[in-house]
Amino acid sequence: MRKSHALAYLRQICCSNLSSELITTEFLRAIPNLIQSNSNTFSVCDQQLRSIYHLTGFDLGYLAPAVPNVLRDHHTKERLVRVANWFRQSPTLDDPRIVDDQFYKSDVYNIIYRAFDMHYTSWIKVPINDSQVGVLGLYRSKNQADFSSGDRNQITSLIAYLSHAYQAKPNQATEYGNTASQGMLIMNPEGG
């Protein structure tokens, strides 16, 4: 897919008026067509960056039961304060050692990130509303190049669209399937 088509598609799904979780899951699946990345995530957090829930663009498989506990143990109050302070000065955080200087020796890296080949990170703050904030996580393997300034600019240009997806319509009950198959969605002009 050409980058211009990928960009147009990401903008279109963010303005589709579907539930924010459905849009975000598709966004995570589709963003590698624009910005080379894998195993992408999105976390909805409170204003102190304590996680409310996580969405992934991939199947966690056998690690699904362990991931919430590992993340909760890693995201200490001190680390969350560091992330919040960083996000006050920059919309992206590209070096996890800013938050934890021993990140590459941590359980979160060795149990989760290594299992899904998530070596290089780009965490992006996404404004949602007065009480919540999102954190988009894009990842690259050790064999790939780190995210460039051009990648960061491309990512930050999409944040307004992802933010819009969370503010446009209240979440609706969503029923997810057990397979990772694709489908087609036919909607009327109002998104129904």
C-alpha positions as CSV (number, residue, x, y, z in Angstrom):
1,M,0.0,0.0,0.0
2,R,1.3,3.4,-0.9
3,K,2.0,5.8,2.0
4,S,-0.5,8.3,0.8
5,H,-3.2,5.6,0.7
6,A,-2.2,4.4,4.2
7,L,-2.4,7.9,5.5
8,A,-5.8,8.6,4.0
9,Y,-7.1,5.2,5.4
10,L,-5.9,6.0,8.9
11,R,-7.5,9.4,8.8
12,Q,-10.7,7.9,7.4
13,I,-11.1,5.3,10.1
14,C,-10.4,7.9,12.8
15,C,-13.3,9.9,11.4
16,S,-15.7,7.0,10.9
17,N,-17.8,7.6,14.0
18,L,-17.4,4.0,15.2
19,S,-16.5,3.0,18.7
20,S,-13.1,4.3,19.8
21,E,-11.9,0.7,20.7
22,L,-12.8,-0.6,17.3
23,I,-11.1,2.4,15.6
24,T,-8.0,2.1,17.7
25,T,-7.7,-1.7,17.1
26,E,-7.9,-1.1,13.3
27,F,-5.5,1.9,13.6
28,L,-3.0,-0.4,15.4
29,R,-3.4,-3.0,12.7
30,A,-3.0,-0.5,9.8
31,I,-0.3,1.9,11.0
32,P,2.6,-0.4,9.9
33,N,1.5,0.4,6.3
34,L,2.5,4.0,7.0
35,I,5.2,3.7,9.6
36,Q,7.2,0.5,9.8
37,S,6.4,-1.0,13.2
38,N,5.2,-4.1,14.8
39,S,3.3,-5.3,17.9
40,N,1.8,-1.8,18.4
41,T,-0.3,-0.9,21.5
42,F,-2.6,1.8,22.8
43,S,-3.2,2.4,26.5
44,V,-6.0,4.5,27.9
45,C,-4.8,6.1,31.2
46,D,-6.0,8.5,33.8
47,Q,-4.3,11.9,34.1
48,Q,-1.5,10.4,36.3
49,L,-0.9,7.9,33.5
50,R,-2.2,4.9,35.5
51,S,-3.6,2.5,33.0
52,I,-7.3,2.0,32.7
53,Y,-7.1,-0.5,29.8
54,H,-4.8,-1.6,27.0
55,L,-5.5,-2.5,23.3
56,T,-3.0,-4.4,21.1
57,G,-2.7,-4.7,17.4
58,F,-1.5,-8.3,17.8
59,D,-2.4,-11.5,19.7
60,L,-0.8,-11.8,23.1
61,G,-1.3,-15.5,23.0
62,Y,-0.1,-17.5,26.0
63,L,1.2,-14.2,27.7
64,A,-2.3,-12.6,27.9
65,P,-2.8,-13.6,31.5
66,A,0.6,-12.4,32.6
67,V,0.8,-9.0,30.8
68,P,-1.5,-6.9,33.0
69,N,0.5,-8.0,36.2
70,V,3.9,-7.4,34.6
71,L,2.8,-3.9,33.3
72,R,1.2,-3.0,36.7
73,D,4.4,-4.0,38.6
74,H,6.6,-2.1,36.1
75,H,4.6,1.2,36.0
76,T,5.4,2.4,39.5
77,K,4.4,5.9,40.7
78,E,7.9,7.1,40.2
79,R,8.1,5.9,36.6
80,L,4.7,7.3,35.8
81,V,5.8,10.7,37.1
82,R,8.9,10.6,34.9
83,V,6.7,9.8,31.8
84,A,4.2,12.6,32.7
85,N,7.1,15.1,33.1
86,W,8.5,14.1,29.8
87,F,5.2,14.4,28.0
88,R,4.8,17.9,29.4
89,Q,7.8,18.9,27.2
90,S,7.4,16.5,24.2
91,P,4.6,14.6,22.5
92,T,6.8,11.5,22.0
93,L,9.1,9.5,24.2
94,D,11.5,7.4,22.2
95,D,13.9,6.1,24.8
96,P,12.5,4.0,27.6
97,R,15.7,4.5,29.6
98,I,14.4,8.0,30.3
99,V,11.7,6.3,32.5
100,D,13.8,3.4,33.7
101,D,17.6,3.4,33.2
102,Q,17.5,-0.4,33.6
103,F,14.6,-0.9,31.2
104,Y,16.4,-3.4,29.0
105,K,17.0,-5.6,32.1
106,S,13.5,-5.2,33.4
107,D,10.7,-7.9,33.5
108,V,8.5,-5.8,31.2
109,Y,11.3,-5.9,28.5
110,N,12.4,-9.5,29.1
111,I,9.0,-11.1,29.5
112,I,6.8,-9.0,27.1
113,Y,8.9,-6.8,24.8
114,R,11.4,-9.6,23.8
115,A,8.6,-12.1,23.2
116,F,7.1,-9.8,20.6
117,D,10.4,-8.4,19.2
118,M,9.6,-4.8,20.6
119,H,13.1,-3.4,21.0
120,Y,12.9,0.2,19.7
121,T,10.0,2.2,21.1
122,S,8.1,5.3,20.3
123,W,5.5,6.3,22.9
124,I,3.1,9.1,21.9
125,K,0.8,11.0,24.1
126,V,-2.8,11.2,22.8
127,P,-5.2,13.7,24.4
128,I,-8.6,12.2,25.0
129,N,-10.5,14.3,27.5
130,D,-10.1,16.1,30.8
131,S,-9.8,12.9,32.8
132,Q,-8.1,10.6,30.4
133,V,-5.0,10.4,28.2
134,G,-3.9,7.8,25.7
135,V,-0.5,6.5,25.0
136,L,0.2,5.0,21.6
137,G,3.1,2.6,21.5
138,L,4.9,1.8,18.3
139,Y,7.7,-0.7,18.3
140,R,10.5,-2.0,16.0
141,S,12.6,-5.1,16.3
142,K,16.3,-5.1,17.2
143,N,17.1,-5.8,13.5
144,Q,15.3,-2.6,12.3
145,A,16.4,1.0,12.6
146,D,15.3,3.1,15.5
147,F,12.5,5.6,14.8
148,S,13.7,8.7,12.9
149,S,12.7,12.3,13.3
150,G,10.6,11.9,10.1
151,D,8.8,8.9,11.6
152,R,8.1,10.9,14.8
153,N,6.7,13.8,12.7
154,Q,4.5,11.4,10.7
155,I,3.2,9.9,14.0
156,T,2.5,13.2,15.7
157,S,0.6,14.4,12.6
158,L,-1.9,11.6,13.2
159,I,-2.5,12.2,16.9
160,A,-5.3,14.8,16.3
161,Y,-7.2,12.1,14.3
162,L,-6.8,9.4,17.0
163,S,-7.8,12.0,19.7
164,H,-10.9,12.8,17.6
165,A,-11.8,9.1,17.4
166,Y,-12.1,9.1,21.2
167,Q,-14.0,12.4,21.5
168,A,-16.4,12.0,18.6
169,K,-18.7,9.3,20.0
170,P,-19.2,7.5,23.3
171,N,-18.0,4.0,23.3
172,Q,-20.6,1.4,22.4
173,A,-20.7,-2.3,23.3
174,T,-18.3,-4.1,21.0
175,E,-18.3,-7.8,20.3
176,Y,-15.0,-9.2,19.3
177,G,-14.4,-12.4,17.4
178,N,-12.0,-15.2,18.3
179,T,-10.1,-15.1,15.0
180,A,-7.8,-12.5,13.4
181,S,-9.7,-12.5,10.2
182,Q,-10.5,-9.4,8.1
183,G,-13.9,-8.3,7.0
184,M,-15.8,-5.5,5.3
185,L,-17.9,-2.9,6.9
186,I,-20.7,-1.2,5.0
187,M,-22.1,1.9,6.6
188,N,-24.5,4.7,5.7
189,P,-23.2,8.3,5.6
190,E,-24.0,8.7,9.4
191,G,-21.7,5.8,10.3
192,G,-24.5,3.4,11.1
